[in-house]
Amino acid sequence: MSDTEAERLASLLRSLPYAGFLGMSMDLAGDELTAVLPFKPALVGNVILPALHGGVLGAFMEMTALIQLGVREPVSRQPRTIDVTIEYLRPGRALTTYARADVRKVGRRIANVHVEAWQETRASPVAALRGHFMLSGE
């Protein structure tokens, strides 16, 4: 990752205050972005299992999509969420969680993004997100 890419990625992360609260970080290798959500006890929603709160997983995946769009489609304004659909596939255990976003289609104003989050193996995702995002307000 070049210095400019690292600065741009850091700027995108700073533009999402909740990402800082969660402790999210990003690794960019070429055009492939991997988001990392380190486990913290404050993120647990079900203390019996223990499992991550569903809202934390959803927000983590949404922010992964927004940052991937910001890296791929340089726009002057942060993309806005139109809608998201989240599939919770299995409990997100008390472990570090990873996510990757795949930008499926980018039109003039709207982008369609798919995100998968996993913990130990990428082949066993804990959740998936499909979302539509507005690229510009014009």
WOLIN-V854035 format. One record per pair of residues at least 12 apart in sequence whose C-alpha atoms are under 10 Angstrom apart, sorted by the first residue. I is the first residue (numbers start at 1). J is the second residue. If there is no record, write none. Layout:
((I,J) (I,J))
This chain:
((1,27) (1,28) (1,29) (1,30) (1,31) (2,28) (2,29) (2,30) (5,28) (5,30) (5,71) (6,26) (6,27) (6,28) (8,67) (8,70) (8,71) (8,74) (9,25) (9,26) (9,27) (9,28) (9,33) (9,67) (9,68) (9,70) (9,71) (10,25) (10,26) (10,67) (11,67) (12,63) (12,66) (12,67) (12,68) (12,70) (12,71) (12,78) (13,25) (13,26) (13,63) (13,64) (13,66) (13,67) (15,67) (15,78) (16,63) (16,66) (16,67) (16,78) (18,56) (18,59) (18,60) (18,63) (19,37) (19,59) (19,60) (19,63) (19,64) (22,37) (22,38) (22,39) (22,40) (22,42) (22,43) (22,56) (22,59) (22,60) (23,36) (23,37) (23,38) (23,39) (23,40) (24,36) (24,37) (24,38) (24,39) (24,60) (24,63) (24,64) (24,97) (24,98) (25,37) (25,38) (25,64) (25,98) (26,64) (26,67) (26,68) (26,98) (26,99) (26,100) (28,68) (28,71) (31,68) (31,71) (31,72) (32,68) (32,71) (32,72) (32,100) (32,101) (32,102) (33,64) (33,65) (33,67) (33,68) (33,71) (33,72) (33,99) (33,100) (33,101) (33,102) (34,64) (34,68) (34,98) (34,99) (34,100) (34,101) (34,117) (35,60) (35,61) (35,63) (35,64) (35,65) (35,67) (35,68) (35,97) (35,98) (35,99) (35,100) (35,101) (35,117) (36,60) (36,64) (36,96) (36,97) (36,98) (36,99) (36,100) (36,117) (36,118) (36,119) (37,56) (37,57) (37,60) (37,61) (37,95) (37,96) (37,97) (37,98) (37,99) (37,117) (37,119) (38,94) (38,95) (38,96) (38,97) (38,98) (39,52) (39,93) (39,94) (39,95) (39,96) (39,97) (40,52) (40,94) (40,95) (40,96) (41,94) (41,95) (43,55) (43,56) (43,57) (43,94) (44,56) (44,92) (44,93) (44,94) (45,92) (46,91) (46,92) (46,93) (46,94) (47,94) (49,91) (49,92) (49,93) (49,94) (50,91) (50,92) (50,93) (50,94) (50,95) (51,90) (51,91) (51,92) (51,93) (51,94) (51,95) (52,91) (52,92) (52,93) (52,94) (52,95) (52,97) (53,91) (53,92) (53,93) (54,86) (54,88) (54,91) (54,92) (54,127) (56,92) (57,86) (57,88) (57,92) (57,97) (57,99) (57,117) (57,126) (57,127) (57,128) (57,129) (58,84) (58,85) (58,86) (58,87) (58,88) (58,117) (58,127) (58,128) (58,129) (59,129) (60,97) (60,98) (60,99) (60,115) (60,117) (61,84) (61,86) (61,98) (61,99) (61,100) (61,101) (61,114) (61,115) (61,116) (61,117) (61,127) (61,128) (61,129) (61,130) (61,131) (62,81) (62,84) (62,85) (62,86) (62,101) (62,113) (62,114) (62,115) (62,129) (62,130) (62,131) (63,81) (63,101) (63,115) (64,98) (64,99) (64,100) (64,101) (64,102) (64,113) (64,114) (64,115) (64,116) (64,117) (65,79) (65,81) (65,99) (65,100) (65,101) (65,102) (65,103) (65,112) (65,113) (65,114) (65,115) (65,116) (65,129) (65,130) (65,131) (65,132) (65,133) (66,78) (66,79) (66,80) (66,81) (66,101) (66,113) (66,131) (66,133) (67,79) (67,101) (68,100) (68,101) (68,102) (68,103) (68,113) (68,115) (69,101) (69,102) (69,103) (69,106) (69,111) (69,112) (69,113) (69,133) (69,135) (70,135) (72,103) (72,106) (73,103) (73,106) (73,111) (73,135) (74,135) (75,135) (75,136) (76,135) (76,136) (77,135) (77,136) (77,137) (78,133) (78,134) (78,135) (78,136) (79,109) (79,110) (79,111) (79,132) (79,133) (79,134) (79,135) (79,136) (79,137) (80,110) (80,132) (80,133) (80,134) (80,135) (80,136) (80,137) (81,110) (81,111) (81,131) (81,132) (81,133) (81,134) (81,135) (82,110) (82,111) (82,131) (82,132) (82,133) (82,134) (83,112) (83,130) (83,131) (83,132) (83,133) (83,134) (84,112) (84,113) (84,114) (84,129) (84,130) (84,131) (84,132) (84,133) (85,114) (85,128) (85,129) (85,130) (85,131) (85,132) (86,114) (86,115) (86,116) (86,127) (86,128) (86,129) (86,130) (86,131) (87,116) (87,126) (87,127) (87,128) (87,129) (87,130) (88,117) (88,125) (88,126) (88,127) (88,128) (88,129) (89,117) (89,118) (89,124) (89,125) (89,126) (89,127) (89,128) (90,118) (90,124) (90,125) (90,126) (90,127) (91,125) (91,126) (91,127) (92,117) (92,118) (92,119) (92,125) (92,126) (92,127) (93,119) (93,120) (93,126) (94,119) (95,118) (95,119) (95,120) (96,118) (96,119) (96,120) (97,117) (97,118) (97,119) (97,120) (97,125) (97,126) (98,116) (98,117) (98,118) (98,119) (98,120) (98,121) (98,122) (98,125) (98,126) (99,115) (99,116) (99,117) (99,118) (99,119) (99,122) (99,125) (99,126) (99,127) (99,128) (100,114) (100,115) (100,116) (100,117) (100,118) (100,122) (100,128) (101,113) (101,114) (101,115) (101,116) (101,117) (101,128) (101,129) (101,130) (102,114) (102,115) (102,116) (102,130) (103,115) (103,130) (103,131) (104,130) (105,132) (106,132) (106,133) (106,134) (106,135) (107,134) (107,135) (108,134) (108,135) (108,136) (109,133) (109,134) (109,135) (109,136) (109,137) (109,138) (110,132) (110,133) (110,134) (110,135) (110,136) (111,131) (111,132) (111,133) (111,134) (111,135) (112,130) (112,131) (112,132) (112,133) (112,134) (113,129) (113,130) (113,131) (113,132) (113,133) (114,128) (114,129) (114,130) (114,131) (114,132) (115,127) (115,128) (115,129) (115,130) (115,131) (116,128) (116,129) (116,130) (117,129))
